[in-house]
């Protein structure tokens, strides 16, 4: 059980959607996240940087056996801290939506 806690890093709509995608998987490839959200590379990169700088997600690069060039795939995962922060944030949103007293961020 988590304690409800509003999280400013997660709350921005794109970052909340990124965390939501990562919530139930070990990791996702960058292009899958980009295409699922329907955003461009610059927007995704900017939002991932904010989440990574806050310690909520991590990225790793890996060569792809399907690629003939030197480009690497970027994989993104939510960190244990990020998972806890997301669950606490979602609990806080439920409290806010339910009109619980004293739950304003």
N, C-alpha and C positions, 0 to 999 in steps of 0.2 A: 504494500500500500504506500502510495506517495502522498506527501503533503501538497495541497494545491499551491502553486506558485507561478504567477504570471512571469513570462520570460520575454523581455524586449527583443532579444536576438531571434528567437523563434517566431515571434508574433507576426512579423511582416509576411504578407500573403504568400509570396514566392518561397520564402524560407520555411514557412509552415508546411507548404505543399511538398517541398524537398524532404523535410523530416518525416512527413506522412508516408512518402514513398519508401523511405529507408527503414521505417518502423518495423516492418515484419520480414525483412530480408537481411542476409549477411552483408551484402554489398550490391551496388548496381553500377553498370558502366555509364560513364558521363553522357554518351549520346542517348542512352535509354532515358535518362532523367530529362535531358533537354527536349527530346521528342515527346515524352509523356506530358510534360508541362507546356509544350508549344511555345517555348521561348528561344531566344538566340543564344549563341555561345557567350557573348559578352555579359548578358544578364545572368546566365547561370554561373559563370566564373566569378562575377562580383558577389553573388549571394553565397556561393560556396566558400569564398574567402572570408566573409563575415562569420559564417558558421565555424570554419576551421580555426580562425583566429580566437574564437571564443571557446575552442576545445570541444565543440559539439559534433563535428564530423572530422574524418580523416580521409585523405586521398592517397592512392598509390598508383604508380605507373608500371605498366607491364607490356612487353613486346607481344604482338599478336602473330601467331603462326600463319594466319591468313593474309598478312600484309607483306608485300615485297619491299616496301620502303622502310625507313628507320623510325617512322612514327610509332608512338606507343599509345596504348589504350589507358585511359584514366578511370580508375575504379574508386567509388565513393562509398563510405560506410559511416553509420552513426556510431559515435563512441559510447561507452557505457555511461559517461557523464551526460552525453547528449540524449540518450534514451531516457535517463531519469528526468532530465530537464523537460523533455517533450511530454512525458507522462504527467509530470506536475503541472505543466502548462495546460494540457488538455483537461485535467481535473479542475484547474482554476476557471477555464472557460465554461465548464459544466456548471460550476457554482455561480458564475456570473449570469449565465443564461437562465438558471433556475431562480434568480433573484435572491440569492442567499445574502443576508445582511453582512456588511463588512467585507465584501469580496471585490470591491473595486480595486483595480490595479494601482 
